[in-house]
Amino acid sequence: MTSPDVDLPRIEHAVREILSAVGEDPDREGLQETPSRVARMYAELFSGLHEDARPHLQKVFTEDYDEVVLVRDISFNSMCEHHLLPFMGKAHIGYLPNGKVIGLSKLGRVVEVVSRRPQVQERMTEQIANLLETELGAKGVAVVVEATHTCMTIRGIRKPGSQCVTSAMKGVFRSHLSSRSEIMQLIYGERR
């Protein structure tokens, strides 16, 4: 479903202009519907601009649990705001509850909303961590994001296989080295 805030005809016009500017004929058979397809794609890829992730974190459950909760390998796709090329990867999200827990799927929903914007990985990582810290009131939040950036693999330096890893540590995961070590061990364990 397309947000009413997305101006599809304007995107279509811009795509026609880009095709013309690179020397293509936007009226040739194979490209006639491309502007419309691209407009719908951008509406989908940038849907997070028109969605607030906080409601996904409102339904919590009171639970006397005081150990780490971790969801690893939450896949995502985002768009680099510098080149409007995709970057994709996995987010690992852990938190130390403070009397309440959240449904695990909600962590995936938060990643989905935050990643569906023109974005940089560093900001995305920090936004997810800040949302969880604020909304859950957790004793600690750890977010680690690993991604491949096509702006680095298919253009410019052209280094396929390279990955960017970012982290945001809040609360005890920032202030206590042993807690940080524990969460990183839970995330990576023997996988590296």
C-alpha positions, 0 to 999 in steps of 0.5 A: 500500500502506497502512502499518500505522501509519495508522489508517484507521478513526480517519481515517474517523470523524474525516472523518464528524465534520467532515462533520457539524460543517460541517452535512452529512449523512455518510450521504447517498448522495454522501458515504457512501464519502467518509470511506473515500476520504479515509482512503486519500488521507491514507495515500497523501499522508502515506506519507513519515512511514513511509519513510526517504529514506536508503536511496535514496541508498545505491547510488552509483557511483565516478566521476571527475567533478568538475562539477555534476550537476543535475536540474531540475523534479522535480515534487512534491505535499505538504501544508501542515502549518498548514492540511492543504491541498496545495502543489505545485511543482518541486524543482531539485537539484544537487550537486558530486560528491566521487568518487561519483555517484548514479542520477538517479532517486534524487533524485526518490525523495528528493523524493517521500519528504520531500514526502509528510509534513505539511510546510512548504516551508522544512523540506522544502528543508533536509531534502533538502539535508541528506540529500544532503550527509550521504549523498553526501559531496558537495563541495556541494549546492544545492536550490531549491524553487518551489511554489504553496500552496493555503493562500494561493491558495484561502483567506485572502488568495486570491492565485492565481499566487503562488509561494514559492521556497526554497533550501538551499545546502551546501558550496561552493554556500554558501561560494563566490559563483561556485559559487552563481552557476553553479548558479543559472544552470544552474537558471534560465538563460534561463527567467526 
